Amino acid sequence: MVFVVDDLQIEDLSEVYVKWNEMYLLSRSEKFKESDLENFQISNSHLKFPKLYSWIRYIVDTIREYRAINGYTTETYESLYKTYVKIPYRLSNKKEVEKQIMENVNKKQ
């Protein structure tokens, strides 16, 4: 797959995409070898992406403790954030926002 940004073909970005997908597919495995877990903790680039850092930092211990991580995702929390923070914020008049959000959330419950 080739990414095109401003009519430039970016091979490095394509490579990152491929490696990310390989890592993701491996993370969905039912069984892991110790070498797989060690590879999860390696970050040659030293880039600081919060979600990736969190994944690298915590996922290995989770795998060791619980084995497969098929249900391990941030989608649940992102969905809750959207429902209970983002949408109510947009509905507010932007004055005393926290109070309005709490009132909106309490109405839903």
C-alpha positions in Angstrom: 0.0 0.0 0.0 1.3 3.4 -0.9 0.4 6.6 1.0 0.2 9.7 -1.0 0.4 13.1 0.7 0.5 16.3 -1.4 1.4 14.1 -4.4 4.4 12.6 -2.7 4.8 8.9 -2.2 5.9 8.2 1.3 7.6 4.8 1.6 8.5 5.2 5.2 4.9 5.8 6.2 3.8 2.8 4.2 6.4 0.7 6.1 5.1 2.0 9.5 1.6 1.1 8.4 2.7 -2.4 7.5 4.6 -2.9 10.8 1.8 -1.5 12.9 -0.6 -4.0 11.3 1.8 -6.8 11.9 2.1 -5.8 15.6 -1.7 -5.4 15.9 -2.3 -8.9 14.3 0.2 -10.4 16.6 -1.4 -8.8 19.6 -4.7 -10.5 18.7 -3.1 -13.9 19.0 -4.3 -16.5 21.5 -0.8 -17.6 22.5 2.5 -15.7 22.8 6.1 -16.7 22.9 8.4 -14.8 25.2 10.3 -13.4 22.2 6.9 -11.9 21.0 6.5 -10.1 24.3 10.1 -8.8 24.2 9.5 -7.5 20.7 6.5 -5.6 22.0 8.7 -3.6 24.4 11.2 -2.5 21.8 10.9 1.1 20.5 13.8 1.9 18.2 12.4 5.2 17.1 11.9 6.6 20.6 8.8 8.5 19.3 6.3 9.6 21.9 2.8 8.6 21.0 0.7 8.3 24.1 -1.5 5.4 23.0 1.4 3.5 21.6 3.5 4.2 24.7 0.6 3.0 26.9 0.3 -0.1 24.7 4.0 -0.9 24.9 4.3 -0.1 28.6 1.3 -2.1 29.9 0.4 -4.7 27.3 3.2 -7.2 28.0 2.3 -7.5 31.7 -1.3 -7.9 30.8 -0.5 -10.7 28.3 1.7 -12.5 30.9 -1.1 -12.3 33.5 -4.2 -12.9 31.4 -2.8 -14.5 28.1 -4.9 -13.4 25.1 -5.8 -9.7 25.0 -8.6 -9.8 22.4 -10.9 -7.5 24.4 -8.2 -5.0 25.3 -9.1 -1.8 23.6 -9.5 1.9 24.2 -12.7 2.0 22.1 -14.9 1.6 25.2 -13.4 4.6 26.9 -13.4 6.7 23.8 -17.1 5.9 23.3 -17.9 6.9 26.8 -16.0 10.1 26.5 -18.0 11.0 23.4 -21.3 10.2 25.0 -20.7 11.8 28.4 -18.3 14.6 27.6 -18.0 15.6 24.0 -21.7 15.6 23.0 -22.9 17.3 26.2 -20.2 19.9 25.8 -21.4 20.7 22.3 -24.9 21.0 23.6 -23.9 23.5 26.3 -23.8 27.3 25.9 -20.1 27.2 27.0 -20.9 28.9 30.3 -20.6 26.9 33.5 -19.8 24.0 31.2 -19.1 21.4 34.0 -22.5 22.1 35.6 -24.3 21.8 32.3 -22.5 18.5 31.4 -23.4 17.0 34.8 -27.0 18.0 34.4 -27.1 16.5 31.0 -25.5 13.3 32.1 -27.8 13.0 35.1 -30.8 13.4 32.9 -29.6 10.4 30.8 -29.3 8.2 33.9 
